[in-house]
């Protein structure tokens, strides 16, 4: 799947996110680096969204993008 389409969907679901804070992993995951410098998965091609969270749980309001979101 094209990264541009995935990025558009992430930003549509999370308009407060800064595109510059998206981190692209070699395994296909896209993470959002929060103000605590922690990468929070917002897209994973295999549906694995586990990560270590910040102490203030800042990522609880992030809307994840799932691969099935792009199926017809």
Secondary structure, 3 states (H helix, E strand, C coil): CCHHHHHHHHHHHCCCCCHHHEEECCCCCEEEECCCCCEEEEEECCCCCCCCCCCCCHHHHCCCEEHHHHCC
